[in-house]
Amino acid sequence: MPDDRFYLRQLRAGADFGQGDPIATQMANFIYLVGDRVAGECLVVDPAWDIRGILDAAAEDDMKVVGALVTHYHPDHIGGPLFGYPVQGLPELLAANPCPVHVHEAEAHGVRVVTGLERSDLVTHSGGDAVQVGAVEVECLHTPGHTPGSQCFRCKGALIAGDTLFLQGCGRVDLPGGDPEQMRLTLTQRLAKLPGSLRLYPGHSYGEGAYGDGSALMSDVRRKNPALRSIGAW
């Protein structure tokens, strides 16, 4: 499949959508649209904060959202109450644009608790599963540590990492469900071994100053990110 068929768009909360929301701006989440340009179909990764804005961004590119991919269950990524602040997310997406929601099997319960979705709304996956959108295949990588069912998505030359790995640092392990040993294994046995030619797309706009962009090649991340550079410290 030619690379020009592959569609990927990065959107920053509070800037590219959700403008005027001070909490969204502060949280600086990235959401992603990934899909097949020829089919005109895409999946949205971690839809939150401003669902209409996300759908409008897809429509600007003549793309229709046909599914959602969830990296993990925290409300800044899928909606729900965030320290008392209501965040739009999966419920609003399904109300405006009914579609399947793809989650790791270990994360399904957390997603339902946070969002109030029904079991029937979710499609559960194991690591190594793939989600198809048009002729584009998205591989699900189970990367526990930040939460038990955290997952990254690998597609063509992209790695969409949620809160597992940022451009600088990695996701917290001191929140409910966090596990330092699982994060160590994820970083050292899974992500550190991925090809350096993959481009990392993180779940938040953290640490771009070291790279000058909202993404970076894994070869550069391994050199500059202390979470990978100092693997021996784990």
C-alpha positions in Angstrom: 0.0 0.0 0.0 1.5 3.4 -1.0 2.5 5.6 2.0 0.5 8.5 0.5 -2.7 6.5 1.3 -1.8 6.5 5.0 -3.5 9.4 6.9 -2.2 10.7 10.3 -3.1 14.0 11.9 -2.0 15.2 15.3 -4.2 17.6 17.2 -3.4 19.4 20.4 -6.1 20.2 22.9 -6.6 23.9 23.6 -4.8 24.8 20.4 -6.1 22.8 17.4 -9.4 22.1 19.1 -11.0 23.0 22.4 -9.7 26.5 22.1 -10.7 28.6 25.1 -10.8 25.7 27.6 -8.1 26.6 30.1 -8.0 23.0 31.5 -7.6 21.5 28.1 -4.9 24.0 27.3 -3.0 23.2 30.5 -3.3 19.4 30.1 -2.0 19.7 26.5 -3.3 16.3 25.3 -2.6 15.1 21.8 -5.3 13.2 20.0 -4.7 11.5 16.7 -6.7 10.8 13.6 -5.3 7.7 11.7 -6.7 6.1 8.6 -6.9 5.5 4.9 -7.1 8.6 2.6 -8.6 6.7 -0.3 -11.3 5.1 1.8 -11.9 8.4 3.6 -12.1 6.7 6.9 -10.2 7.2 10.1 -9.9 6.1 13.7 -9.6 8.7 16.5 -7.1 8.0 19.3 -8.1 9.1 22.8 -11.0 11.4 21.9 -11.6 14.0 24.7 -12.2 17.6 25.5 -14.0 18.8 22.4 -15.7 16.1 20.4 -17.3 18.4 17.8 -13.9 20.0 17.2 -12.3 16.7 16.6 -15.0 15.5 14.2 -14.8 18.9 12.4 -11.1 18.5 12.0 -11.6 15.0 10.4 -14.3 16.4 8.1 -11.9 19.2 7.0 -9.7 16.5 5.6 -12.7 14.7 4.0 -12.3 11.9 6.6 -15.1 10.1 8.5 -14.4 8.8 12.0 -15.4 5.1 12.0 -13.9 4.0 15.3 -12.0 5.0 18.5 -8.8 3.7 19.8 -8.1 4.0 23.6 -4.6 4.1 25.0 -5.8 4.0 28.6 -8.7 4.9 30.8 -7.8 8.3 32.3 -10.5 10.9 31.8 -8.2 13.4 30.0 -8.0 10.8 27.3 -11.5 9.4 27.1 -13.7 11.8 29.0 -15.3 11.8 32.4 -14.8 13.7 35.7 -11.2 15.0 36.1 -10.9 16.2 39.7 -14.5 17.5 39.5 -14.1 19.0 36.1 -16.3 17.4 33.4 -14.3 16.4 30.3 -16.1 15.4 27.1 -15.0 12.1 25.6 -16.3 8.8 24.5 -20.0 9.2 25.5 -20.2 12.4 23.5 -18.4 10.8 20.6 -20.9 7.9 20.5 -23.8 10.2 20.8 -22.7 12.3 17.8 -21.0 9.6 15.8 -21.8 6.0 16.8 -18.8 3.8 16.3 -16.9 0.9 18.0 -14.5 1.7 20.8 -11.3 -0.4 20.8 -9.7 -1.0 24.2 -7.3 -3.5 25.7 -9.1 -6.2 27.6 -7.3 -5.2 30.9 -8.6 -1.6 30.5 -12.2 -2.3 29.7 -13.5 -2.1 33.2 -11.7 1.2 33.9 -13.1 2.7 30.7 -16.7 1.7 31.7 -16.3 3.1 35.2 -14.9 6.4 34.1 -17.2 7.0 31.1 -20.4 5.0 32.0 -20.3 3.2 28.7 -21.8 -0.3 28.4 -19.8 -3.4 27.8 -21.5 -3.7 24.4 -19.9 -0.3 23.4 -16.4 -1.7 23.6 -14.4 -4.0 21.4 -11.7 -5.6 23.6 -8.2 -6.6 22.4 -5.0 -8.4 23.4 -1.5 -7.3 22.6 -0.7 -8.1 18.9 -4.3 -7.7 17.7 -4.8 -5.4 14.7 -7.6 -2.9 13.9 -8.4 -2.3 10.3 -9.5 1.0 8.8 -9.8 0.9 5.1 -6.7 -0.8 3.8 -4.6 0.5 6.8 -3.8 -1.9 9.7 -3.2 -0.6 13.2 -1.3 -2.9 15.5 -2.2 -2.9 19.2 0.9 -3.2 21.5 0.2 -3.9 25.2 2.4 -1.6 27.2 1.4 -1.8 30.9 2.9 0.4 33.6 1.0 3.6 33.5 -2.2 1.5 33.8 -2.7 -2.2 33.5 -4.2 -2.1 30.1 -2.2 0.7 28.5 -1.6 0.2 24.9 0.4 1.9 22.1 -0.6 1.8 18.4 1.8 1.0 15.6 0.9 1.9 12.1 3.2 2.2 9.1 6.1 4.3 10.5 4.2 5.7 13.4 4.0 4.8 17.1 1.2 6.5 19.0 2.1 6.0 22.6 -0.5 7.6 24.8 1.0 8.2 28.3 3.4 5.2 28.1 6.2 7.2 26.6 6.7 10.9 26.0 9.3 12.8 24.1 10.9 13.4 27.5 10.1 10.9 30.3 7.4 8.3 30.6 4.0 8.1 32.2 3.5 8.2 35.9 3.4 5.0 37.9 2.2 6.4 41.2 -1.4 6.7 40.2 -4.0 3.9 40.7 -3.1 1.0 38.5 0.4 2.2 38.0 3.2 -0.4 38.3 6.9 0.5 38.2 8.0 -3.0 37.4 5.6 -3.3 34.5 6.7 0.1 33.2 10.4 -1.0 33.4 9.6 -4.1 31.3 7.5 -2.1 28.8 10.4 0.4 28.3 13.3 -2.0 28.3 11.8 -5.1 26.7 9.3 -3.6 24.3 9.7 0.0 23.3 13.5 0.3 23.5 13.7 -2.6 21.0 11.5 -1.0 18.4 13.1 0.3 15.2 14.7 3.7 15.4 13.0 4.6 12.2 9.6 4.7 13.9 8.3 8.1 14.8 7.0 8.5 18.3 3.7 10.4 18.8 3.1 11.0 22.5 -0.2 11.5 24.4 0.8 15.0 25.7 2.7 18.0 24.5 5.6 17.4 26.9 9.3 18.0 26.1 9.1 19.2 22.5 11.8 21.7 23.3 14.4 19.0 22.9 13.1 18.1 19.5 11.4 21.1 18.1 8.2 19.2 17.2 5.4 17.2 18.7 7.0 13.9 17.5 10.4 12.4 17.1 12.2 9.4 15.7 12.7 6.6 18.2 16.4 6.8 17.5 16.5 10.3 18.8 14.2 9.5 21.7 16.5 6.8 22.8 19.4 9.3 22.9 17.6 12.2 24.5 14.8 10.8 26.7 16.1 9.8 30.2 13.4 7.1 30.5 15.1 5.2 27.7 18.7 6.6 27.8 19.1 5.5 31.4 17.7 2.0 31.1 20.5 0.8 33.3 19.0 2.8 36.2 15.9 0.7 36.1 
